[in-house]
Amino acid sequence: MSEIINLNQARKARAKAEDRAKAAANRAAYGRTKEQKTALQIEQTRANRLLDGQKLNPRKSDAETQQD
């Protein structure tokens, strides 16, 4: 025979587990210090500048042939 459970308690336990999971995700996303946010922004800016510096500029002859 199976165990008798209180459906109200089971529903509340499931809701609490979902709330805990959501809180953990929010802590990971928003729970950073100002120093960590600034460091990440500096790193992203540096990476973007490095990537922009690696772009190739088309030569005039290549640009002319693409337009024709």
Long-range contacts (C-beta under 8 A, 24 or more apart in sequence): none
